């Protein structure tokens, strides 16, 4: 086999592997988005009051308000779901003006595992985080 043929075959294998990984990630995000939509409906039905969501500065350096209301998914308040069912990472570099004016975070595609890749014990399955907020919400 010639070097250029081998390089083409390797490049194709890498491309296919990347496509498969992207498809798996898209499927996980889609499942997590559906879970969040179902949770928001259940929370409203159960009368679970939303709270104002705030963004924490990196390293716990202050907080900034947001225009969002919803529920914190993690005990450390670093992730949340809005009343619209959107997922937010609630940590960012914040300065003095951010603390005064507030921040408008951008929604992100939610993971099925919150904090994946973090320290041991820092990751929480999304379904468990939702169950902590509203026990029995997804009973059937």
MDTraj code that builds the backbone (N, CA, C; nanometers):
import mdtraj as md
import numpy as np

residues = "UNK UNK UNK UNK UNK UNK UNK UNK UNK UNK UNK UNK UNK UNK UNK UNK UNK UNK UNK UNK UNK UNK UNK UNK UNK UNK UNK UNK UNK UNK UNK UNK UNK UNK UNK UNK UNK UNK UNK UNK UNK UNK UNK UNK UNK UNK UNK UNK UNK UNK UNK UNK UNK UNK UNK UNK UNK UNK UNK UNK UNK UNK UNK UNK UNK UNK UNK UNK UNK UNK UNK UNK UNK UNK UNK UNK UNK UNK UNK UNK UNK UNK UNK UNK UNK UNK UNK UNK UNK UNK UNK UNK UNK UNK UNK UNK UNK UNK UNK UNK UNK UNK UNK UNK UNK UNK UNK UNK UNK UNK UNK UNK UNK UNK UNK UNK UNK UNK UNK UNK UNK UNK UNK UNK UNK UNK UNK UNK UNK UNK UNK UNK UNK UNK UNK UNK UNK UNK UNK UNK".split()
xyz = np.array([
    [0.0842, -0.1182, 0.0000],
    [0.0000, 0.0000, 0.0000],
    [0.0882, 0.1238, 0.0000],
    [0.0543, 0.2168, -0.0834],
    [0.1328, 0.3394, -0.0918],
    [0.0970, 0.4322, 0.0225],
    [0.1908, 0.5206, 0.0552],
    [0.1710, 0.6137, 0.1664],
    [0.0509, 0.7047, 0.1465],
    [0.0326, 0.7532, 0.0240],
    [-0.0790, 0.8453, 0.0010],
    [-0.2135, 0.7732, 0.0135],
    [-0.2208, 0.6475, -0.0285],
    [-0.3446, 0.5702, -0.0133],
    [-0.3716, 0.5447, 0.1344],
    [-0.2684, 0.5083, 0.2079],
    [-0.2834, 0.4855, 0.3508],
    [-0.3319, 0.6130, 0.4205],
    [-0.2759, 0.7273, 0.3857],
    [-0.3150, 0.8549, 0.4460],
    [-0.4612, 0.8861, 0.4149],
    [-0.5059, 0.8591, 0.2918],
    [-0.6462, 0.8836, 0.2561],
    [-0.7391, 0.7937, 0.3366],
    [-0.7022, 0.6677, 0.3511],
    [-0.7850, 0.5738, 0.4269],
    [-0.7915, 0.6137, 0.5744],
    [-0.6807, 0.6557, 0.6296],
    [-0.6784, 0.7012, 0.7703],
    [-0.7639, 0.8271, 0.7875],
    [-0.7540, 0.9186, 0.6935],
    [-0.8336, 1.0415, 0.7014],
    [-0.9826, 1.0089, 0.6944],
    [-1.0188, 0.9154, 0.6092],
    [-1.1597, 0.8741, 0.5994],
    [-1.2063, 0.8070, 0.7281],
    [-1.1227, 0.7231, 0.7870],
    [-1.1578, 0.6576, 0.9132],
    [-1.1777, 0.7603, 1.0244],
    [-1.0915, 0.8593, 1.0294],
    [-1.1033, 0.9656, 1.1293],
    [-1.2320, 1.0447, 1.1076],
    [-1.2621, 1.0757, 0.9829],
    [-1.3846, 1.1497, 0.9514],
    [-1.5086, 1.0718, 0.9950],
    [-1.5121, 0.9424, 0.9649],
    [-1.6260, 0.8588, 1.0031],
    [-1.6400, 0.8506, 1.1553],
    [-1.5286, 0.8359, 1.2227],
    [-1.5322, 0.8294, 1.3681],
    [-1.5850, 0.9610, 1.4261],
    [-1.5444, 1.0731, 1.3700],
    [-1.5939, 1.2031, 1.4139],
    [-1.7436, 1.2176, 1.3915],
    [-1.7911, 1.1698, 1.2775],
    [-1.9353, 1.1760, 1.2486],
    [-2.0146, 1.0914, 1.3479],
    [-1.9636, 0.9730, 1.3799],
    [-2.0324, 0.8865, 1.4774],
    [-2.0363, 0.9509, 1.6159],
    [-1.9254, 1.0108, 1.6564],
    [-1.9207, 1.0787, 1.7853],
    [-2.0210, 1.1940, 1.7880],
    [-2.0248, 1.2728, 1.6822],
    [-2.1194, 1.3845, 1.6753],
    [-2.2635, 1.3349, 1.6811],
    [-2.2934, 1.2257, 1.6134],
    [-2.4288, 1.1696, 1.6141],
    [-2.4671, 1.1229, 1.7548],
    [-2.3730, 1.0590, 1.8258],
    [-2.4000, 1.0156, 1.9648],
    [-2.4253, 1.1360, 2.0537],
    [-2.3427, 1.2398, 2.0399],
    [-2.3601, 1.3593, 2.1226],
    [-2.4928, 1.4281, 2.0917],
    [-2.5296, 1.4369, 1.9656],
    [-2.6575, 1.4973, 1.9282],
    [-2.7743, 1.4192, 1.9882],
    [-2.7659, 1.2870, 1.9849],
    [-2.8722, 1.2041, 2.0418],
    [-2.8836, 1.2264, 2.1927],
    [-2.7694, 1.2363, 2.2612],
    [-2.7721, 1.2614, 2.4057],
    [-2.8310, 1.3985, 2.4369],
    [-2.7914, 1.5001, 2.3613],
    [-2.8463, 1.6340, 2.3830],
    [-2.9975, 1.6351, 2.3598],
    [-3.0414, 1.5647, 2.2560],
    [-3.1843, 1.5590, 2.2248],
    [-3.2611, 1.4924, 2.3383],
    [-3.2078, 1.3851, 2.3935],
    [-3.2731, 1.3185, 2.5080],
    [-3.2763, 1.4107, 2.6292],
    [-3.1666, 1.4816, 2.6542],
    [-3.1614, 1.5726, 2.7688],
    [-3.2595, 1.6888, 2.7495],
    [-3.2702, 1.7406, 2.6284],
    [-3.3652, 1.8493, 2.6012],
    [-3.5082, 1.8037, 2.6273],
    [-3.5400, 1.6817, 2.5870],
    [-3.6743, 1.6274, 2.6113],
    [-3.7002, 1.6127, 2.7612],
    [-3.6006, 1.5648, 2.8346],
    [-3.6146, 1.5530, 2.9811],
    [-3.6426, 1.6883, 3.0449],
    [-3.5705, 1.7912, 3.0027],
    [-3.5904, 1.9240, 3.0606],
    [-3.7295, 1.9784, 3.0285],
    [-3.7761, 1.9585, 2.9057],
    [-3.9117, 2.0042, 2.8708],
    [-4.0166, 1.9322, 2.9553],
    [-4.0008, 1.8006, 2.9723],
    [-4.0945, 1.7231, 3.0543],
    [-4.0895, 1.7693, 3.1998],
    [-3.9689, 1.7958, 3.2494],
    [-3.9550, 1.8410, 3.3875],
    [-4.0246, 1.9750, 3.4089],
    [-4.0051, 2.0699, 3.3189],
    [-4.0661, 2.2020, 3.3341],
    [-4.2181, 2.1895, 3.3378],
    [-4.2737, 2.1064, 3.2525],
    [-4.4186, 2.0842, 3.2537],
    [-4.4623, 2.0246, 3.3868],
    [-4.3891, 1.9249, 3.4346],
    [-4.4221, 1.8609, 3.5627],
    [-4.4059, 1.9590, 3.6788],
    [-4.3020, 2.0408, 3.6759],
    [-4.2779, 2.1381, 3.7827],
    [-4.3910, 2.2401, 3.7887],
    [-4.4338, 2.2876, 3.6740],
    [-4.5459, 2.3836, 3.6706],
    [-4.6725, 2.3184, 3.7244],
    [-4.7002, 2.1969, 3.6809],
    [-4.8199, 2.1248, 3.7253],
    [-4.8171, 2.1030, 3.8758],
    [-4.6991, 2.0717, 3.9296],
    [-4.6851, 2.0459, 4.0738],
    [-4.6768, 2.1746, 4.1556],
    [-4.6652, 2.2882, 4.0885],
    [-4.6549, 2.4150, 4.1606],
    [-4.5179, 2.4414, 4.2198],
    [-4.4143, 2.3797, 4.1628],
    [-4.2775, 2.4042, 4.2097],
    [-4.2357, 2.5443, 4.1650],
    [-4.2191, 2.6323, 4.2601],
    [-4.1903, 2.7724, 4.2283],
    [-4.0495, 2.7887, 4.1729],
    [-4.0381, 2.8586, 4.0602],
    [-3.9047, 2.8893, 4.0079],
    [-3.8403, 2.9986, 4.0923],
    [-3.7094, 3.0066, 4.0835],
    [-3.6336, 3.1087, 4.1565],
    [-3.5536, 3.1911, 4.0564],
    [-3.5141, 3.3124, 4.0932],
    [-3.4254, 3.3886, 4.0050],
    [-3.2906, 3.3170, 3.9944],
    [-3.2424, 3.3010, 3.8727],
    [-3.1134, 3.2351, 3.8520],
    [-3.0039, 3.3403, 3.8465],
    [-2.8924, 3.3105, 3.9117],
    [-2.7767, 3.3997, 3.9122],
    [-2.6563, 3.3276, 3.8540],
    [-2.5632, 3.4058, 3.8019],
    [-2.4372, 3.3534, 3.7516],
    [-2.3313, 3.3771, 3.8580],
    [-2.2506, 3.2745, 3.8831],
    [-2.1402, 3.2861, 3.9784],
    [-2.0115, 3.3160, 3.9017],
    [-1.9298, 3.3998, 3.9619],
    [-1.7985, 3.4243, 3.9052],
    [-1.7102, 3.3019, 3.9223],
    [-1.6155, 3.2854, 3.8325],
    [-1.5218, 3.1742, 3.8447],
    [-1.4545, 3.1798, 3.9812],
    [-1.4360, 3.0640, 4.0393],
    [-1.3702, 3.0564, 4.1692],
    [-1.4547, 3.1137, 4.2817],
    [-1.5862, 3.1237, 4.2600],
    [-1.6747, 3.1755, 4.3636],
    [-1.6623, 3.3252, 4.3853],
    [-1.6099, 3.3966, 4.2859],
    [-1.5859, 3.5408, 4.2992],
    [-1.7092, 3.6209, 4.2607],
    [-1.8032, 3.6314, 4.3524],
    [-1.9209, 3.7145, 4.3337],
    [-2.0275, 3.6499, 4.2486],
    [-2.1413, 3.7184, 4.2402],
    [-2.2529, 3.6732, 4.1590],
    [-2.3081, 3.7905, 4.0788],
    [-2.3800, 3.7564, 3.9743],
    [-2.4476, 3.8563, 3.8921],
    [-2.5879, 3.8051, 3.8635],
    [-2.6841, 3.8943, 3.8702],
    [-2.8214, 3.8528, 3.8429],
    [-2.8382, 3.8309, 3.6923],
    [-2.9437, 3.7595, 3.6591],
    [-2.9806, 3.7342, 3.5198],
    [-3.1301, 3.7655, 3.5067],
    [-3.1795, 3.7746, 3.3848],
    [-3.3230, 3.7926, 3.3673],
    [-3.4001, 3.6597, 3.3754],
    [-3.3297, 3.5526, 3.4094],
    [-3.3872, 3.4187, 3.4053],
    [-3.4506, 3.3777, 3.5376],
    [-3.5557, 3.2979, 3.5253],
    [-3.6121, 3.2267, 3.6393],
    [-3.6125, 3.0802, 3.6036],
    [-3.5975, 2.9970, 3.7034],
    [-3.5972, 2.8534, 3.6796],
    [-3.5547, 2.7800, 3.8047],
    [-3.4818, 2.6730, 3.7844],
    [-3.4397, 2.5876, 3.8941],
    [-3.2922, 2.5528, 3.8772],
    [-3.2201, 2.5521, 3.9875],
    [-3.0790, 2.5126, 3.9853],
    [-3.0721, 2.3605, 3.9783],
    [-2.9945, 2.3094, 3.8867],
    [-2.9821, 2.1649, 3.8691],
    [-2.8759, 2.1045, 3.9595],
    [-2.7813, 2.1853, 4.0008],
    [-2.6733, 2.1376, 4.0869],
    [-2.6809, 2.2103, 4.2195],
    [-2.6440, 2.1424, 4.3241],
    [-2.6451, 2.2013, 4.4574],
    [-2.5540, 2.3238, 4.4627],
    [-2.4439, 2.3210, 4.3873],
    [-2.3515, 2.4348, 4.3878],
    [-2.3979, 2.5495, 4.2971],
    [-2.5153, 2.5354, 4.2377],
    [-2.5801, 2.6402, 4.1563],
    [-2.5007, 2.6792, 4.0321],
    [-2.4296, 2.5848, 3.9749],
    [-2.3496, 2.6134, 3.8557],
    [-2.4192, 2.5752, 3.7260],
    [-2.5385, 2.5197, 3.7358],
    [-2.6172, 2.4850, 3.6171],
    [-2.7638, 2.4995, 3.6534],
    [-2.8426, 2.5372, 3.5538],
    [-2.9847, 2.5546, 3.5801],
    [-3.0685, 2.5339, 3.4557],
    [-3.1979, 2.5217, 3.4780],
    [-3.2948, 2.5128, 3.3692],
    [-3.3937, 2.6271, 3.3883],
    [-3.4212, 2.6982, 3.2805],
    [-3.5146, 2.8104, 3.2879],
    [-3.6578, 2.7583, 3.2793],
    [-3.7513, 2.8465, 3.3076],
    [-3.8926, 2.8092, 3.2979],
    [-3.9323, 2.7807, 3.1534],
    [-3.8474, 2.8175, 3.0571],
    [-3.8707, 2.7848, 2.9162],
    [-3.8125, 2.6483, 2.8793],
    [-3.7422, 2.5844, 2.9728],
    [-3.6822, 2.4543, 2.9465],
    [-3.5429, 2.4612, 2.8888],
    [-3.4831, 2.5803, 2.8866],
    [-3.3472, 2.5943, 2.8350],
    [-3.2454, 2.5668, 2.9449],
    [-3.1329, 2.5083, 2.9051],
    [-3.0245, 2.4732, 2.9962],
    [-2.9205, 2.5848, 2.9968],
    [-2.8707, 2.6175, 3.1170],
    [-2.7689, 2.7222, 3.1305],
    [-2.6559, 2.6762, 3.2207],
    [-2.5348, 2.7067, 3.1798],
    [-2.4186, 2.6958, 3.2668],
    [-2.4113, 2.8300, 3.3382],
    [-2.4102, 2.8275, 3.4696],
    [-2.4226, 2.9504, 3.5481],
    [-2.2925, 2.9896, 3.6168],
    [-2.1833, 2.9751, 3.5445],
    [-2.0535, 3.0267, 3.5888],
    [-1.9934, 3.1040, 3.4729],
    [-1.9244, 3.2113, 3.5061],
    [-1.8632, 3.2948, 3.4026],
    [-1.7649, 3.3897, 3.4689],
    [-1.6755, 3.4463, 3.3898],
    [-1.5913, 3.5528, 3.4448],
    [-1.6800, 3.6768, 3.4588],
    [-1.6922, 3.7288, 3.5794],
    [-1.7760, 3.8477, 3.5975],
    [-1.6949, 3.9603, 3.6599],
    [-1.7213, 4.0782, 3.6128],
    [-1.6544, 4.1967, 3.6644],
    [-1.7528, 4.2834, 3.7416],
    [-1.7057, 4.3958, 3.7854],
    [-1.7871, 4.4877, 3.8643],
    [-1.9118, 4.5321, 3.7879],
    [-1.8957, 4.5682, 3.6602],
    [-2.0121, 4.6100, 3.5817],
    [-2.1143, 4.4983, 3.5682],
    [-2.0683, 4.3731, 3.5534],
    [-2.1601, 4.2597, 3.5451],
    [-2.2403, 4.2453, 3.6741],
    [-2.1746, 4.2676, 3.7856],
    [-2.2436, 4.2579, 3.9142],
    [-2.3504, 4.3649, 3.9284],
    [-2.3250, 4.4811, 3.8707],
    [-2.4205, 4.5921, 3.8796],
    [-2.5316, 4.5774, 3.7754],
    [-2.4935, 4.5537, 3.6513],
    [-2.5896, 4.5473, 3.5412],
    [-2.6578, 4.4117, 3.5261],
    [-2.5898, 4.3066, 3.5679],
    [-2.6405, 4.1716, 3.5460],
    [-2.5823, 4.1129, 3.4182],
    [-2.6136, 3.9872, 3.3959],
    [-2.5621, 3.9116, 3.2810],
    [-2.6784, 3.8396, 3.2147],
    [-2.6726, 3.8277, 3.0844],
    [-2.7706, 3.7486, 3.0101],
    [-2.6968, 3.6279, 2.9510],
    [-2.6963, 3.5153, 3.0243],
    [-2.6255, 3.3982, 2.9720],
    [-2.6972, 3.3397, 2.8499],
    [-2.6226, 3.2704, 2.7684],
    [-2.6775, 3.2049, 2.6500],
    [-2.7135, 3.0600, 2.6845],
    [-2.8277, 3.0118, 2.6361],
    [-2.8606, 2.8707, 2.6595],
    [-2.7622, 2.7806, 2.5858],
    [-2.7457, 2.6622, 2.6401],
    [-2.6580, 2.5621, 2.5783],
    [-2.7347, 2.4324, 2.5629],
    [-2.6829, 2.3454, 2.4810],
    [-2.7443, 2.2129, 2.4697],
    [-2.7103, 2.1357, 2.5969],
    [-2.8107, 2.0773, 2.6613],
    [-2.7869, 2.0107, 2.7893],
    [-2.7206, 1.8745, 2.7748],
    [-2.6394, 1.8391, 2.8732],
    [-2.5802, 1.7046, 2.8763],
    [-2.6698, 1.6104, 2.9575],
    [-2.6546, 1.4812, 2.9364],
    [-2.7239, 1.3837, 3.0210],
    [-2.6502, 1.3641, 3.1527],
    [-2.5224, 1.4035, 3.1561],
    [-2.4411, 1.3924, 3.2765],
    [-2.3838, 1.5300, 3.3078],
    [-2.4334, 1.5903, 3.4145],
    [-2.3859, 1.7230, 3.4554],
    [-2.2484, 1.7097, 3.5194],
    [-2.1540, 1.7898, 3.4765],
    [-2.0200, 1.7895, 3.5353],
    [-1.9315, 1.6765, 3.4874],
    [-1.9640, 1.6156, 3.3743],
    [-1.8808, 1.5066, 3.3219],
    [-1.7394, 1.5576, 3.2985],
    [-1.6434, 1.4792, 3.3379],
    [-1.5040, 1.5176, 3.3201],
    [-1.4492, 1.5979, 3.4364],
    [-1.5337, 1.6256, 3.5350],
    [-1.4885, 1.7002, 3.6526],
    [-1.4263, 1.6068, 3.7547],
    [-1.4088, 1.6605, 3.8741],
    [-1.3521, 1.5796, 3.9819],
    [-1.4477, 1.4654, 4.0167],
    [-1.3921, 1.3587, 4.0761],
    [-1.4759, 1.2475, 4.1197],
    [-1.5841, 1.2989, 4.2127],
    [-1.7049, 1.2525, 4.1914],
    [-1.8158, 1.2937, 4.2752],
    [-1.8820, 1.4218, 4.2298],
    [-1.8250, 1.4883, 4.1299],
    [-1.8828, 1.6134, 4.0806],
    [-1.9844, 1.5919, 3.9695],
    [-1.9847, 1.4746, 3.9095],
    [-2.0794, 1.4517, 3.8012],
    [-2.2090, 1.3921, 3.8568],
    [-2.3206, 1.4389, 3.7986],
    [-2.4534, 1.3965, 3.8426],
    [-2.5376, 1.3712, 3.7183],
    [-2.6015, 1.2549, 3.7091],
    [-2.6915, 1.2337, 3.5962],
    [-2.8044, 1.3378, 3.5990],
    [-2.8385, 1.3909, 3.4839],
    [-2.9430, 1.4922, 3.4750],
    [-3.0723, 1.4439, 3.5384],
    [-3.1096, 1.3208, 3.5129],
    [-3.2349, 1.2690, 3.5684],
    [-3.2317, 1.2697, 3.7221],
    [-3.1158, 1.2444, 3.7824],
    [-3.1042, 1.2481, 3.9293],
    [-3.1162, 1.3911, 3.9815],
    [-3.0584, 1.4867, 3.9088],
    [-3.0689, 1.6273, 3.9491],
    [-3.2144, 1.6718, 3.9453],
    [-3.2872, 1.6303, 3.8441],
    [-3.4282, 1.6670, 3.8323],
    [-3.5112, 1.5984, 3.9403],
    [-3.4778, 1.4758, 3.9708],
    [-3.5488, 1.4013, 4.0759],
    [-3.5274, 1.4668, 4.2122],
    [-3.4086, 1.5217, 4.2349],
    [-3.3821, 1.5908, 4.3617],
    [-3.4728, 1.7124, 4.3763],
    [-3.4970, 1.7813, 4.2654],
    [-3.5809, 1.9005, 4.2683],
    [-3.7288, 1.8689, 4.2886],
    [-3.7748, 1.7615, 4.2236],
    [-3.9165, 1.7267, 4.2281],
    [-3.9295, 1.5738, 4.2303],
    [-3.9180, 1.5159, 4.3508],
    [-3.9229, 1.3695, 4.3617],
    [-4.0491, 1.3111, 4.2970],
    [-4.0278, 1.2064, 4.2183],
    [-4.1386, 1.1357, 4.1553],
    [-4.1951, 1.2042, 4.0312],
    [-4.1293, 1.3086, 3.9831],
    [-4.1847, 1.3845, 3.8699],
    [-4.1965, 1.3015, 3.7426],
    [-4.1099, 1.2038, 3.7277],
    [-4.1046, 1.1258, 3.6045],
    [-4.1420, 0.9816, 3.6313],
    [-4.2486, 0.9629, 3.7086],
    [-4.2879, 0.8290, 3.7514],
    [-4.3541, 0.7478, 3.6414],
    [-4.3796, 0.8038, 3.5316],
    [-4.4403, 0.7153, 3.4346],
    [-4.4707, 0.7791, 3.3091],
])
top = md.Topology()
chain = top.add_chain()
for i, resn in enumerate(residues, 1):
    res = top.add_residue(resn, chain, resSeq=i)
    for name in ("N", "CA", "C"):
        top.add_atom(name, md.element.get_by_symbol(name[0]), res)
traj = md.Trajectory(xyz[None], top)
